[in-house]
Amino acid sequence: MLKVSEILRVKGHTLYTATPDTPILQALETMSEQDIGSLVIMDHGELAGMLTFREIIRHLHRNQGNTGNYTVRSVMDDAPVSVSPNTSFEEVQRLMLEKHARYMPVMDGPTLMGVISFYDMAQAIVAAQQFENNMLKAYIRDWPGDSDVASAQ
């Protein structure tokens, strides 16, 4: 059974975080420059929230396209669902669909290990299907031919 830790191992552990006091404009710049859809919001070493493009778009819509002098605290999701490295792939899928969450922080106790995205999940499915496909092809290639069956009788 595929676990979160295996997806993170493939993805790598690069983390992009901000604090609740980070200006929204600065968070937006980081997300744009790094080509990422979320920032984990940490406050004094603890998970405080998640900021995704969804919250930023809502804020921009409410404020006629201006970030203003607002900070991340005013727009972040302050009760994000997190998963652990041992959480199963199936459980992450279920949570993402149930909570409409495209990004989930991975916490090992109080320690932030990474973020699993909907994209990471799709990539893992494709990789697993490719692996299965290759295994089946290898199995079929090793299948005994008709001549082998005839000589064995």
C-alpha positions in Angstrom: 0.0 0.0 0.0 1.4 3.4 -1.1 2.1 5.8 1.8 2.6 9.6 2.0 6.3 9.1 2.9 6.9 7.3 -0.5 5.3 10.2 -2.4 7.4 12.7 -0.5 10.5 10.7 -1.2 9.9 10.9 -5.0 8.8 14.6 -4.8 11.6 15.8 -2.6 11.4 17.8 0.6 11.6 21.4 -0.6 9.4 23.4 1.6 7.9 26.9 1.1 6.5 28.5 4.2 5.4 31.9 5.4 4.2 33.2 8.7 0.8 34.7 9.5 2.4 38.2 9.5 3.7 37.8 5.9 2.1 40.4 3.6 -0.2 38.8 1.1 1.7 40.5 -1.7 5.0 38.8 -0.6 3.2 35.4 -0.4 1.8 35.9 -3.9 5.3 36.8 -5.2 6.8 33.6 -3.6 4.1 31.4 -5.0 4.4 33.0 -8.5 8.3 32.9 -8.6 8.5 29.3 -7.3 5.5 28.1 -9.4 3.7 26.6 -6.4 0.1 26.6 -5.5 0.4 26.8 -1.7 2.4 28.0 1.2 2.4 26.3 4.6 1.9 28.9 7.3 4.0 28.3 10.3 3.9 30.3 13.5 6.7 29.7 16.1 7.5 26.3 14.7 3.9 25.2 14.6 1.4 24.6 11.8 -0.9 27.7 11.8 -2.6 27.4 8.4 -2.4 26.9 4.6 -2.5 29.5 2.0 -3.5 28.5 -1.5 -4.3 30.3 -4.7 -8.0 29.8 -3.8 -7.7 32.1 -0.7 -5.7 34.6 -2.7 -8.2 34.7 -5.5 -11.1 35.2 -3.0 -9.1 38.0 -1.4 -8.4 39.7 -4.7 -12.0 39.4 -5.8 -13.2 41.0 -2.5 -10.7 43.8 -2.8 -11.1 44.8 -6.5 -7.8 43.0 -7.4 -5.7 44.7 -4.7 -3.7 42.9 -2.1 -3.7 46.0 0.1 -1.8 45.9 3.3 -3.3 42.7 4.4 -1.3 39.8 5.9 -1.6 36.1 5.3 -3.4 35.7 8.7 -6.5 37.5 7.3 -7.0 35.0 4.4 -5.3 31.7 5.3 -7.2 28.5 6.1 -6.4 28.4 9.8 -7.7 24.8 10.2 -6.0 22.8 7.5 -6.3 19.0 7.4 -2.9 17.5 7.7 -1.7 13.9 7.1 1.3 12.0 8.5 4.1 10.2 6.6 2.3 6.9 7.4 -1.1 8.0 6.0 -2.2 5.7 3.1 -2.6 7.0 -0.4 -6.3 6.0 -0.3 -6.9 8.0 2.9 -5.2 11.1 1.3 -7.5 10.7 -1.7 -10.5 10.4 0.4 -9.6 13.5 2.5 -8.7 15.6 -0.5 -12.1 14.9 -2.1 -14.1 15.2 1.1 -12.5 18.5 2.2 -12.0 19.9 -1.3 -8.3 20.3 -0.4 -5.8 20.4 -3.2 -2.8 20.7 -0.8 -2.2 18.9 2.5 0.7 19.5 4.9 2.5 16.4 6.0 3.2 16.5 9.7 5.4 14.1 11.7 4.2 15.1 15.1 4.9 18.8 15.3 7.5 18.7 12.4 6.5 19.8 8.9 7.8 17.2 6.4 6.3 18.5 3.2 3.1 19.1 1.3 1.2 16.6 -0.8 -0.7 18.1 -3.7 -3.5 16.8 -5.9 -0.9 16.9 -8.7 1.5 14.7 -6.6 -1.4 12.2 -6.2 -2.1 12.1 -9.9 1.6 11.6 -10.6 1.8 8.7 -8.1 -1.2 7.0 -9.8 0.4 7.3 -13.3 3.7 6.0 -11.9 2.0 3.0 -10.2 0.0 2.2 -13.4 3.2 2.4 -15.5 5.0 0.1 -13.1 2.1 -2.3 -13.2 2.0 -2.1 -17.0 5.8 -2.9 -17.2 5.4 -5.8 -14.8 2.5 -7.3 -16.9 4.6 -6.9 -20.1 7.6 -8.6 -18.5 5.3 -11.4 -17.2 3.8 -11.8 -20.7 7.2 -11.9 -22.3 8.2 -14.7 -20.0 5.0 -16.6 -20.7 5.9 -20.1 -22.0 5.3 -20.4 -25.7 3.2 -23.1 -27.4 6.3 -25.1 -28.3 7.4 -25.1 -24.6 4.0 -26.5 -23.6 4.1 -29.2 -26.3 7.6 -30.4 -25.3 6.7 -30.5 -21.6 3.9 -33.1 -22.2 
